[in-house]
């Protein structure tokens, strides 16, 4: 789950990446923090009512353009540190499926 640059500076680290890289090591899988990009900063999801969260993250993510071919035909897991409505995971899943 890529963070916006400002949010990463605010937190100091990406919690989802910390979970993903440790999990990948345990199950002997590949984790890649640079395959998915956040191309638009968004408001904090927790600050929004559940019905507005999908719209908040729509168009906020993309596959790194030079790496689109790496996604085709692959099984990819999405790791997020917090999931309430699933809006962010659903948006990312759509981006991955499209690629």
HELIX and SHEET records of a PDB file:
HELIX    1   1 UNK A    5  UNK A   11  1                                   7    
HELIX    2   2 UNK A   15  UNK A   26  1                                  12    
HELIX    3   3 UNK A   45  UNK A   47  5                                   3    
HELIX    4   4 UNK A   50  UNK A   57  1                                   8    
HELIX    5   5 UNK A   65  UNK A   70  5                                   6    
HELIX    6   6 UNK A   87  UNK A   98  1                                  12    
SHEET    1   A 2 UNK A  36  UNK A  38  0                                        
SHEET    2   A 2 UNK A  61  UNK A  63 -1                                        
END                                                                             
